[in-house]
């Protein structure tokens, strides 16, 4: 005879695996790589700096 399994543990493990699969799918669909984030941050900083450099200083 086989050993009995705990259905609660099995149910929770399956739910955990489903959530992990969904998270991985979302990371592929919506995520950005570290390099992409760094490039966007650098571009935003450069644009902000250029805008600030062209600001007039009226007393």
C-alpha positions as CSV (number, residue, x, y, z in Angstrom):
1,X,0.0,0.0,0.0
2,X,1.3,3.5,-0.8
3,X,1.8,6.2,1.8
4,X,-1.1,8.7,2.1
5,X,-0.4,12.2,0.9
6,X,-1.5,15.4,2.6
7,X,-3.9,17.1,0.2
8,X,-3.5,20.5,1.8
9,X,0.3,20.4,1.2
10,X,-0.3,19.2,-2.4
11,X,-2.9,21.9,-3.1
12,X,-0.7,24.7,-1.6
13,X,2.4,23.4,-3.6
14,X,0.4,23.4,-6.8
15,X,-0.9,26.9,-6.1
16,X,2.7,28.1,-5.3
17,X,3.9,26.6,-8.6
18,X,1.1,28.3,-10.5
19,X,1.9,31.7,-9.0
20,X,5.6,31.2,-9.8
21,X,4.7,30.4,-13.4
22,X,2.5,33.4,-13.7
23,X,5.2,35.6,-12.2
24,X,7.7,34.3,-14.7
25,X,5.3,35.0,-17.6
26,X,4.8,38.5,-16.3
27,X,8.5,39.1,-16.0
28,X,9.0,38.1,-19.6
29,X,6.0,40.1,-20.8
30,X,6.5,43.3,-18.8
31,X,9.9,43.2,-17.3
32,X,13.0,45.1,-18.3
33,X,16.5,44.0,-18.0
34,X,19.0,45.8,-15.7
35,X,20.7,47.2,-18.8
36,X,17.5,48.6,-20.2
37,X,16.7,50.3,-16.8
38,X,20.1,51.8,-16.6
39,X,19.9,53.2,-20.1
40,X,16.5,54.7,-19.5
41,X,17.7,56.2,-16.2
42,X,20.7,57.7,-17.9
43,X,18.6,59.1,-20.7
44,X,16.1,60.7,-18.2
45,X,19.0,62.2,-16.2
46,X,20.6,63.6,-19.4
47,X,17.2,65.1,-20.5
48,X,16.7,66.7,-17.0
49,X,20.3,68.1,-17.0
50,X,19.8,69.6,-20.5
51,X,16.6,71.2,-19.5
52,X,18.1,72.6,-16.3
53,X,21.1,73.9,-18.2
54,X,18.8,76.0,-20.5
55,X,16.8,77.4,-17.6
56,X,16.9,81.2,-17.3
57,X,17.8,82.7,-14.0
58,X,15.7,85.8,-13.6
59,X,16.3,87.6,-10.3
